[in-house]
């Protein structure tokens, strides 16, 4: 990502639901995130393996396959510092093998009206 990276943002509140279908079944090994500094950074992210057709109520109430809790980071750089930071999270292979669909739910953030993400990377392989 460069300094002019564009982010994806939630619309009406801090929650965001992202659906990722795969052409073939995969074994996911890790997820990488590029997150903004500040209050729009996601705080709680839930991953659901193999779940599709979820809505916000489902995502809030159902137990996640993986729960990711983010600690807020402060940008210590100057004006030319990046507007994002990165985090990699390993995934338990027994829970993320043979996945054909992944739902990513941004549940909340650190106090902003909207949540923001710069990048999502998924690492894995065909099964």
N, C-alpha and C positions, 0 to 999 in steps of 0.2 A: 504494500500500500504506500502511496505517496502522501505528501502533505495536503493535497487537495482531495483526499479520499471522500467518497460519498457514502453516507450511512443509510440504513433502513431504520425507520422510526415507527413507533406505534401511532395510532391516529387520535383516539378520543380519551385514552387514559394510559396508564403505565403498562398495561398488559398487551402481549403480542403472541400470536399463535402462528407457527411456521410449520408447513407440511413438506416433507421431503420423501417423494417416492423414488424407488430404485428400479431399474429395468430388470435386474436380476437380484437374487438374494445375496446379501453381503454379510461379512463378519466385520463389525465395527470395532476398532481397537482404541480410538481416541477421538476427541473433539477439540478443535482449536478455535479460540474466539479472539477477535480484536474488539476491544471494549473502550468506550469513551471515558475520559476522566470526568469527574463531576457527578451531579445528582441524577443524570439520565442513564447512568450505568446500571445495567440489570443487577439485581441483588440476589434473586432466587430464580434459578432456571431448572425446569423439570424436563427430562427426556423420557419419551414413551416409545419403546421399541415395538414395532408391529401393530401399533394402534393407528387407525385412520378414522375419518369421519368424527373426530372429536370436536366438541365446541368448548367455549371458555368454562362453562359449568363443569363439564367432564374433566377438563384439565386441572381445575382447582380442587375437585373432590377426590379424584382417583390417585392412587399411590403411583408415584413415578418409578420407572425402571431405574433411573438415576437422578438423584437430586444434587444440584450443584449450587453451593453457596459461595457467593463472590464477596471478597473484602474490598471495600472502597480504596482506591488509590488516588493520590494527589499528584498532579503534574508539577514537578519541581523545575521544569525547564523554562526557558524564555519564550518569546514570541514565535521563534522558529522551531520550537519543540513539537514533536508529533502530538496530535489531538487524541490519540488512542494508545492503549497498551494491550499486550497479548497474554493469553492464558491457555495452557494446554491441560486437558483433563483426560487421564486414561480411563477406559471403560472396561468393566468386568466382562471378559469374553463369554462366559457362560450365559450372560443376560443379553448380549448383543451379537450373537451368532445367528445366522439364518434370518436376517432382518430384511423385509421387503418394503418397509415403510417406517419413517421416523417422524415423530411429532415433537417439536421444540416449543415449550411454553415459557415465556418470560412472565413470571408471576408478579414481580414488583421491582422497584428500583430504590434509589437512595433519597427520594423525595421530590423528583421532578414530575410534571404532569405527563410527560411522555418518556418512553424508554427508547434506547438507541443501540444499534450494533453496527460495526463496520465490516465484520467478516466472520463467516462460519466456515471452518474446514473440517471435513470428516476424513479420518484415516482408517483404512481397512482394506479388505480384499474380497473378491468373489468367493462364494462357497461352493 
